[in-house]
Amino acid sequence: MGNKIHPKSVRLGYIQEWESKWFDPRQAPALIGEDFKIRQLVKTRFRLAAVSWVGIERSGPYLRVNIHTARPGVVIGKRGVDIEAVRAQVEKLTKRKTFINVMEIKEPELDSRLVGEAIAMQLERRINHRRAIRRAMERTMQAGALGIKVQVKGRLNGAEIARREWNREGRVPLHTFCADIDYGLTEAHTSMGLIGVKVWIFKKTYFAKSPKELLKKAQEEGRIIPAPEEDKPASPAAAPVARIDAAAEKAAQDLAAKEGARALGRKDRHMPELPASALAQLGGFEPKEAEIKAASDLPADGKDSKEGSD
């Protein structure tokens, strides 16, 4: 599933948001086409401005375009000339009152689209793809990511047969819905053709905390007051070692004899004498070596005694 479904599509409405926010079922096909043209316009105009994604919001006759970029100064231009030109083109295309906001990306190393664009630009300058991937992964992991996976596909290094190579560092749990995974796809335009670059970045995990973290957070918020040192219960003492004395062993033997008589259904009859080892096992105790030796020396059913008297 992780290799076939867009990582963001299964997380929409859960930990991810839609890039286009509007609702108009009747004009949905036309508005989707407008959104595509607006994004293509912004991407083409600010190709070197490190634009990650473009958010679009519609409300009646008004339109708001949010441009998320790592270089806001390049997008705005000198005295806002460039951004005004783009706003005029969008108004002409959509015939709506347009507002454009420029959002700065604080950590471009944790943005999958920007990381993919950096790798694509190096591939266009004929830099080895393995070296470009390794550099990008090192920078992303140093920025605080929990994992990153990069995959390139095409005529790598000018080979006649296209192939696919990928590398991963850390962990990228695509099947975990609470994992915040940023996915981006870019293309490198080389003289040998297009080379696709896919990047997965595992940033953090939502709603998943260990019991220790939950307890610490509750103590910080004041919902749980830690017990003082003097009120803490003492550690349990070590369990005493069981010692078997003669009286306890005699009681165990009597109990075993009574249980045997009851099982036979004849209470008035005494049980035949058993070895000390067997009686101890019935009572749950270990026999002593001296008792075992003494029991082995006893005559069996009085036969030896009769032979001796004869």
Backbone hydrogen bonds, N-H to C=O, Kabsch-Sander energy under -0.5 kcal/mol:
donor,donor_aa,acceptor,acceptor_aa,energy
4,K,1,M,-1.2
5,I,1,M,-1.9
9,S,6,H,-0.7
10,V,6,H,-1.1
11,R,8,K,-1.0
12,L,8,K,-0.6
12,L,9,S,-0.7
13,G,16,Q,-2.1
14,Y,11,R,-1.9
15,I,11,R,-1.8
16,Q,11,R,-2.2
21,K,56,I,-2.8
22,W,20,S,-0.6
28,A,25,P,-0.7
31,L,27,Q,-2.5
32,I,28,A,-2.5
33,G,29,P,-1.8
34,E,30,A,-1.9
35,D,31,L,-2.5
36,F,32,I,-2.0
37,K,33,G,-2.1
38,I,34,E,-2.6
39,R,35,D,-2.2
40,Q,36,F,-2.2
41,L,37,K,-2.2
42,V,38,I,-2.3
43,K,39,R,-2.6
44,T,40,Q,-2.3
45,R,41,L,-2.3
46,F,42,V,-2.4
47,R,44,T,-0.8
49,A,46,F,-1.0
51,V,46,F,-0.6
52,S,50,A,-0.6
52,S,68,H,-2.6
53,W,68,H,-0.8
55,G,66,N,-2.8
56,I,19,E,-2.2
57,E,64,R,-2.5
58,R,21,K,-1.7
59,S,62,Y,-2.0
62,Y,59,S,-1.7
63,L,97,K,-2.6
64,R,57,E,-2.9
65,V,99,F,-3.0
66,N,55,G,-3.1
66,N,64,R,-0.5
67,I,65,V,-0.6
67,I,101,N,-3.1
68,H,53,W,-2.3
68,H,66,N,-0.6
69,T,67,I,-0.7
69,T,103,M,-2.9
70,A,50,A,-2.0
71,R,49,A,-0.9
74,V,71,R,-0.6
75,V,71,R,-1.3
76,I,72,P,-2.6
77,G,73,G,-2.2
79,R,77,G,-0.5
80,G,77,G,-1.4
81,V,78,K,-1.3
82,D,76,I,-0.6
83,I,76,I,-1.4
84,E,80,G,-1.4
85,A,81,V,-1.9
86,V,82,D,-1.9
87,R,83,I,-2.0
88,A,84,E,-2.1
89,Q,85,A,-1.9
90,V,86,V,-2.3
91,E,87,R,-2.3
92,K,88,A,-2.0
93,L,89,Q,-1.8
94,T,90,V,-2.6
95,K,91,E,-2.5
97,K,61,P,-1.9
99,F,63,L,-2.5
101,N,65,V,-2.9
103,M,67,I,-3.4
103,M,101,N,-0.6
105,I,69,T,-2.3
106,K,104,E,-0.7
110,L,107,E,-1.5
111,D,108,P,-1.4
112,S,110,L,-0.6
115,V,111,D,-2.3
116,G,112,S,-2.3
117,E,113,R,-2.3
118,A,114,L,-2.1
119,I,115,V,-1.9
120,A,116,G,-2.5
121,M,117,E,-2.4
122,Q,118,A,-1.4
123,L,119,I,-2.0
124,E,120,A,-2.0
125,R,121,M,-0.9
126,R,123,L,-1.5
127,I,122,Q,-2.3
132,A,128,N,-2.1
133,I,129,H,-2.4
134,R,130,R,-2.4
135,R,131,R,-2.1
136,A,132,A,-2.1
137,M,133,I,-2.4
138,E,134,R,-2.1
139,R,135,R,-2.1
140,T,136,A,-2.1
141,M,137,M,-2.3
142,Q,138,E,-2.0
143,A,139,R,-1.3
144,G,141,M,-1.1
145,A,140,T,-1.6
146,L,202,F,-2.5
147,G,202,F,-1.1
148,I,169,E,-2.7
149,K,200,W,-2.6
150,V,167,N,-2.7
151,Q,198,K,-2.6
152,V,165,E,-2.9
153,K,196,G,-1.8
154,G,163,R,-2.2
156,L,154,G,-1.9
158,G,155,R,-1.5
159,A,156,L,-1.6
162,A,160,E,-0.5
163,R,154,G,-2.3
165,E,152,V,-2.5
167,N,150,V,-2.5
169,E,148,I,-2.7
171,R,146,L,-1.3
174,L,172,V,-1.5
176,T,173,P,-1.0
177,F,175,H,-0.8
179,A,176,T,-1.4
180,D,204,K,-3.1
181,I,179,A,-1.2
182,D,180,D,-0.5
182,D,201,I,-2.8
183,Y,181,I,-0.5
184,G,199,V,-2.1
186,T,197,V,-2.5
188,A,195,I,-2.7
189,H,187,E,-0.5
190,T,188,A,-1.0
190,T,193,G,-1.9
193,G,190,T,-1.2
195,I,188,A,-1.8
196,G,153,K,-2.1
197,V,186,T,-2.9
198,K,151,Q,-3.0
199,V,184,G,-2.3
200,W,149,K,-2.9
201,I,182,D,-2.3
202,F,147,G,-2.7
203,K,180,D,-2.6
203,K,201,I,-0.8
204,K,180,D,-0.6
206,Y,178,C,-3.2
209,K,207,F,-0.7
214,L,210,S,-2.2
215,L,211,P,-2.3
216,K,212,K,-2.1
217,K,213,E,-2.3
218,A,214,L,-2.2
219,Q,215,L,-2.1
220,E,216,K,-2.1
221,E,217,K,-2.1
222,G,218,A,-0.6
222,G,219,Q,-0.6
223,R,218,A,-1.9
224,I,218,A,-1.0
232,K,228,P,-0.6
232,K,229,E,-0.8
245,D,243,R,-0.6
249,E,245,D,-1.8
250,K,246,A,-2.4
251,A,247,A,-2.4
252,A,248,A,-2.0
253,Q,249,E,-2.0
254,D,250,K,-2.3
255,L,251,A,-2.3
256,A,252,A,-2.1
257,A,253,Q,-2.1
258,K,254,D,-2.4
259,E,255,L,-2.3
260,G,256,A,-1.9
261,A,257,A,-2.2
262,R,258,K,-2.4
263,A,259,E,-1.8
264,L,260,G,-1.5
265,G,261,A,-1.0
266,R,261,A,-1.4
279,L,275,P,-2.1
280,A,276,A,-2.3
281,Q,277,S,-1.8
282,L,278,A,-2.1
283,G,279,L,-2.0
284,G,280,A,-0.8
285,F,280,A,-3.1
292,I,288,K,-2.0
293,K,289,E,-2.1
294,A,290,A,-2.2
295,A,291,E,-2.5
296,S,292,I,-1.8
297,D,293,K,-1.0
298,L,294,A,-0.6
298,L,295,A,-0.7
301,D,299,P,-0.6
303,K,300,A,-1.6
306,K,302,G,-1.5
307,E,303,K,-2.3
308,G,304,D,-1.9
309,S,305,S,-1.8
310,D,306,K,-2.3
